[in-house]
Amino acid sequence: MKIGLDIMGGDFAPKATVLGAIAACEALPADQKIVLIGDKDVALSILHENNFSPDHFEFVHTTEVIDMGEHPTKAIFKKPDSSISVGFNLLKDGHIQAFSSAGNTGAMLVGAVFSVKTIPGVLRPAMSTNVPQLGGGFALLVDVGANADCKPEYLPQFAVLGSLFAEHVYNMPNPRVALINIGEEEEKGNMLCQAAYPLMKETKQFNFVGNIEGYDFFSNKAEVFVADGFTGNVVLKMAESFHMVGVKKNLTDEFFARFNYERYGGSPILGVNAPVVVGHGISTPEAIKNMVLLSANMAKSDLVNKIKEAFQ
């Protein structure tokens, strides 16, 4: 198996990405190899500085970089030799089996949809993240920003995607699915939630347990939380702030430490025809390592084919 990594994406790239690749390489089995996509000369220099043999990697040299502030669609087509564009071409052609980047999130979404494309039957791909739970372990939140505006029929599909991800990548059997809302009662919420609730209640494709309010978000009442991307992204950024506030206040707490984004690496784009993971822009080497390991686990689990079967 070959796992593609964009070494030019992220605020601290390429040093943080190459160091993360070294750490991931040391954690991966021998039959899984990382392909470093970006400036080869810079990557070789960083590897030399850290006394790590380049023979552990494959390299695909690129000459362009999509910056964080660039328009995603324009950048993908105007910069065909960027590390993100080249990475998706490699993924589309089967030269790599998974691709991850801490670069421009919009470009990663556009690249995924235009290259490997959306799985037939999936209305909108969604992004997921991990949410620590008070009783131990974590739950998943879908969507966290891919779809700011949603139709009711999108949310049941997000639930299917999240359930399959939880079951096959994280080994959570028959995961419970909850809809994030402003009340537990069936009739509560805005028009989107009111319309999505009966669709989720009637389906047999996942284990729906009803609405969940914000104060139960960390209470082990579900393994998959579903929201539109606008709500999900606000919740995600609020949750990430718990760790940052704890660090600033010099607080040591195991639960709040689990909100550290570095532990989870990145957010998978669920519903496209290959494993794609997007990392945080401020990704450190530890976060890059975990992003690569997650993309490898997604490929190994055969998640994409499981999703295809569910949407046939």
C-alpha positions in Angstrom: 0.0 0.0 0.0 1.2 3.5 -0.9 0.1 6.5 1.1 0.4 10.0 -0.4 1.4 12.9 1.7 1.4 16.6 0.6 4.6 17.9 2.2 3.9 21.5 1.2 0.6 21.9 2.9 0.3 23.5 6.3 1.5 26.6 8.2 4.7 24.8 9.2 5.4 22.9 6.0 7.6 21.4 4.7 9.6 20.8 7.9 6.6 19.7 10.1 5.2 17.5 7.3 8.5 15.7 6.6 9.2 15.2 10.3 5.7 13.9 10.7 6.3 11.5 7.7 9.4 10.2 9.5 7.4 9.5 12.7 4.6 7.9 10.6 7.1 5.8 8.7 8.5 4.4 11.9 4.9 3.4 13.0 3.7 1.8 9.8 4.2 -1.8 8.8 6.8 -2.7 6.2 4.2 -3.2 3.5 2.9 0.4 3.7 5.1 3.1 2.1 4.7 6.9 2.2 5.0 8.9 -1.0 6.2 12.4 -0.3 4.6 14.9 -2.8 6.3 18.3 -3.1 9.7 19.8 -3.3 12.0 16.8 -3.4 15.2 18.7 -2.7 13.8 20.4 0.4 12.5 17.0 1.6 15.9 15.4 1.1 17.6 18.2 3.0 15.3 17.8 6.0 15.7 14.0 6.0 19.5 14.5 5.9 19.4 16.9 8.8 17.6 14.3 10.8 19.8 11.3 9.8 16.8 9.5 8.2 17.4 7.6 5.0 15.3 8.8 2.0 15.1 5.1 0.9 12.2 4.8 3.3 10.1 7.0 1.0 9.1 7.5 -2.6 9.2 11.0 -3.9 7.1 12.9 -6.5 8.6 16.3 -7.2 6.2 19.3 -7.7 7.0 22.9 -8.4 3.8 24.7 -7.2 2.0 25.2 -3.9 -1.6 26.1 -3.3 -1.6 28.7 -0.5 -4.1 28.7 2.3 -5.8 31.9 1.1 -6.2 31.0 -2.5 -9.6 30.3 -4.1 -9.9 26.5 -4.1 -11.4 25.8 -7.5 -9.2 28.4 -9.4 -6.1 27.2 -7.6 -6.7 23.5 -8.5 -7.0 24.3 -12.2 -4.4 27.1 -12.4 -1.7 25.2 -10.5 -1.7 21.7 -12.1 1.8 21.0 -10.7 0.9 21.9 -7.1 1.4 19.2 -4.5 -2.4 18.9 -4.0 -3.3 18.7 -7.7 -0.5 16.1 -8.3 -1.5 14.2 -5.2 -5.1 13.8 -6.5 -3.9 12.7 -9.9 -1.8 10.0 -8.3 -4.8 8.9 -6.2 -7.2 8.9 -9.2 -4.7 6.8 -11.3 -4.2 4.3 -8.5 -0.5 5.1 -7.9 -1.3 5.8 -4.3 -4.2 4.3 -2.2 -4.8 7.3 0.2 -3.9 11.0 0.2 -3.6 13.5 3.0 -2.7 17.1 3.4 -2.7 19.9 6.0 -3.1 22.4 3.2 -6.0 24.4 1.8 -9.1 22.6 3.0 -11.3 24.0 0.1 -8.7 22.8 -2.4 -8.8 19.3 -0.9 -12.6 19.2 -1.1 -12.6 20.4 -4.7 -9.7 18.1 -5.6 -11.5 15.1 -4.1 -14.8 15.8 -5.9 -13.2 16.6 -9.3 -10.6 13.8 -9.3 -11.7 10.6 -7.5 -15.3 11.9 -7.5 -18.2 11.4 -5.2 -19.5 7.8 -4.7 -22.7 7.3 -6.7 -25.7 7.9 -4.5 -23.9 10.2 -2.1 -25.5 13.6 -2.4 -22.7 15.5 -0.6 -19.4 14.3 0.8 -18.9 15.2 4.5 -16.0 15.7 6.9 -15.7 14.0 10.3 -13.8 14.6 13.5 -13.3 12.9 16.8 -15.0 14.1 20.0 -13.7 12.9 23.4 -16.3 11.4 25.8 -16.4 11.7 29.6 -16.7 7.9 30.0 -13.7 7.3 27.9 -13.0 6.9 24.2 -14.5 9.2 21.7 -17.4 9.8 19.3 -17.6 11.1 15.8 -19.1 14.4 14.6 -20.3 14.6 10.9 -20.3 17.2 9.1 -17.7 19.6 10.4 -17.5 22.1 7.5 -17.8 20.6 4.1 -21.5 21.6 3.7 -22.4 24.9 5.5 -25.9 24.8 3.9 -27.8 21.5 3.9 -31.0 20.0 2.7 -32.8 17.6 5.1 -31.9 14.5 3.0 -28.2 15.2 3.5 -28.2 14.5 7.2 -29.4 10.9 7.0 -26.6 10.3 4.5 -24.1 11.9 6.9 -25.3 9.5 9.5 -24.7 6.5 7.2 -21.2 7.8 6.4 -20.3 8.4 10.0 -21.7 5.0 11.1 -19.7 3.1 8.5 -16.5 5.1 9.4 -17.1 4.4 13.2 -17.7 0.7 12.6 -15.0 -0.2 10.1 -12.2 2.2 11.0 -12.7 2.5 14.7 -14.4 -0.9 15.4 -17.5 0.5 17.0 -20.3 -2.1 16.4 -23.8 -0.8 15.6 -22.9 2.8 16.6 -25.6 5.0 18.0 -26.4 8.0 15.9 -27.8 11.3 17.4 -28.9 14.5 15.7 -27.6 17.7 17.3 -30.5 19.9 18.2 -31.8 22.5 20.7 -34.0 20.0 22.4 -34.5 16.3 22.8 -38.2 16.3 21.7 -38.9 15.1 18.2 -40.6 18.4 17.1 -37.7 20.6 18.3 -35.3 22.5 16.2 -35.1 24.7 13.1 -36.7 23.7 9.8 -33.7 21.6 8.8 -33.7 19.5 12.0 -37.5 19.1 12.0 -37.4 17.8 8.4 -34.4 15.6 8.9 -35.6 13.9 12.1 -38.3 11.7 10.5 -36.0 10.8 7.7 -33.4 9.6 10.2 -36.0 7.9 12.4 -37.6 5.9 9.6 -34.4 4.5 8.1 -32.9 1.1 8.9 -29.4 2.0 7.7 -28.1 3.2 11.1 -29.0 3.0 14.8 -30.8 6.4 15.4 -31.3 7.4 19.0 -32.9 10.8 18.5 -32.0 14.4 19.2 -29.1 15.4 21.6 -28.5 18.7 23.2 -25.2 20.5 23.6 -24.8 19.6 27.3 -24.9 15.9 26.5 -22.3 16.2 23.7 -19.6 14.6 25.8 -21.7 12.1 27.8 -21.4 8.9 25.9 -25.0 9.0 24.7 -24.0 8.3 21.1 -21.0 7.2 19.0 -22.0 9.4 15.9 -23.3 13.0 16.1 -24.8 14.5 13.0 -25.1 18.2 12.1 -25.0 20.5 9.1 -21.5 21.7 8.4 -22.1 25.1 9.8 -23.2 23.9 13.2 -20.6 21.1 13.2 -17.7 23.5 12.5 -18.8 25.8 15.3 -19.0 22.9 17.7 -15.6 21.6 16.5 -13.8 24.9 17.0 -15.4 25.4 20.4 -14.3 21.9 21.5 -10.7 22.5 20.2 -10.6 25.7 22.3 -11.0 23.7 25.5 -7.5 22.3 25.1 -6.0 25.7 24.2 -7.6 27.4 27.2 -6.3 24.6 29.4 -2.8 25.2 28.1 -3.0 28.9 28.6 -4.3 28.5 32.1 -1.7 25.9 33.0 -4.4 23.3 33.7 -3.5 19.7 33.7 -6.5 17.5 33.0 -6.6 14.2 31.0 -10.1 14.8 29.6 -9.3 18.3 28.2 -6.0 17.0 26.9 -7.9 14.7 24.7 -9.3 17.8 22.8 -5.8 18.3 21.4 -6.2 18.1 17.6 -2.7 16.5 17.3 -4.1 13.2 18.7 -6.5 12.7 15.8 -4.4 14.1 12.9 -7.1 15.2 10.5 -10.7 15.0 9.2 -11.5 12.4 6.6 -13.6 13.4 3.6 -16.3 10.7 3.6 -18.3 9.8 0.5 -15.6 10.0 -2.2 -14.0 7.1 -4.1 -10.7 7.0 -2.2 -9.4 7.7 1.4 -8.7 11.4 1.7 -7.8 13.2 5.0 -7.5 16.9 5.6 -5.2 18.1 8.5 -5.3 21.2 10.6 -3.5 24.1 9.0 -1.3 24.5 12.2 -0.4 20.8 12.1 2.7 19.8 14.0 4.8 16.7 13.2 2.7 14.7 15.7 -0.5 15.7 14.0 0.9 14.9 10.5 2.0 11.5 11.8 -1.5 10.7 13.0 -3.1 12.1 9.8 -1.0 9.7 7.7 -1.8 6.8 10.0 -5.5 7.6 9.8 -5.4 7.6 6.0 -3.6 4.3 6.0 -6.2 2.8 8.4 -9.0 4.0 6.1 -7.4 2.3 3.1 -6.7 -0.9 5.0 -10.3 -1.1 6.3 -11.7 -1.0 2.8 -14.1 1.7 4.0 -14.7 3.1 0.5 -16.2 -0.2 -0.8 -18.3 -0.5 2.4 -19.8 3.0 1.6 -20.3 2.0 -2.0 -22.3 -1.1 -0.9 -24.4 1.0 1.4 -25.4 3.5 -1.3 -26.1 1.0 -4.1 
